[in-house]
């Protein structure tokens, strides 16, 4: 017969591991310096401007005779 295990310890250990994994993911996501955040913001806005400049113009709603919403 195997030794009995304490289910409370198992549950708490599992919860600690999940919390640690979530904390590690948040550290990667939100763990940037102010300079890195500013650089990323500038880079994103620059790429958005470039994308807007390359976007094809679409006709206004209902201009092609199709009155259905897209």
C-alpha positions as CSV (number, residue, x, y, z in Angstrom):
1,X,0.0,0.0,0.0
2,X,1.3,3.5,-0.9
3,X,1.7,6.3,1.6
4,X,-1.2,8.7,1.9
5,X,-0.8,12.2,0.5
6,X,-2.1,15.4,1.9
7,X,-4.4,16.8,-0.8
8,X,-4.3,20.3,0.7
9,X,-0.5,20.4,0.2
10,X,-0.9,19.2,-3.4
11,X,-3.6,21.8,-4.1
12,X,-1.5,24.6,-2.6
13,X,1.7,23.5,-4.4
14,X,-0.2,23.5,-7.7
15,X,-1.7,27.0,-7.0
16,X,1.8,28.3,-6.1
17,X,3.2,26.9,-9.4
18,X,0.4,28.5,-11.4
19,X,0.9,31.8,-9.7
20,X,4.6,31.7,-10.4
21,X,4.0,30.9,-14.0
22,X,1.6,33.8,-14.3
23,X,4.0,36.2,-12.6
24,X,6.8,35.1,-15.0
25,X,4.6,35.8,-18.0
26,X,3.6,39.2,-16.6
27,X,7.3,40.0,-16.0
28,X,8.0,39.4,-19.6
29,X,5.0,41.3,-20.8
30,X,5.2,44.3,-18.5
31,X,8.8,44.3,-17.4
32,X,10.1,46.9,-19.8
33,X,11.9,50.1,-18.9
34,X,10.5,53.5,-19.7
35,X,12.9,53.9,-22.6
36,X,12.0,50.6,-24.0
37,X,8.3,51.4,-23.7
38,X,8.8,54.8,-25.5
39,X,10.8,53.2,-28.3
40,X,8.1,50.5,-28.8
41,X,5.4,53.2,-28.8
42,X,7.3,55.3,-31.5
43,X,7.9,52.1,-33.5
44,X,4.2,51.1,-33.4
45,X,3.0,54.6,-34.3
46,X,5.5,54.8,-37.2
47,X,4.4,51.4,-38.6
48,X,0.7,52.4,-38.2
49,X,1.4,55.6,-40.2
50,X,3.2,53.6,-42.9
51,X,0.3,51.1,-43.0
52,X,-2.3,53.9,-43.2
53,X,-0.4,55.4,-46.1
54,X,-0.4,52.2,-48.0
55,X,-4.0,51.3,-47.4
56,X,-6.3,51.3,-50.4
57,X,-9.3,53.6,-50.3
58,X,-12.6,51.8,-49.9
59,X,-15.9,53.2,-51.3
60,X,-18.3,54.6,-48.6
61,X,-21.1,52.5,-47.3
62,X,-23.7,51.9,-50.0
63,X,-21.7,53.5,-52.8
64,X,-21.6,50.4,-55.0
65,X,-25.3,49.7,-54.8
66,X,-25.0,47.1,-52.1
67,X,-26.9,48.4,-49.1
68,X,-25.9,45.5,-46.9
69,X,-23.6,46.2,-44.0
70,X,-20.1,44.7,-44.4
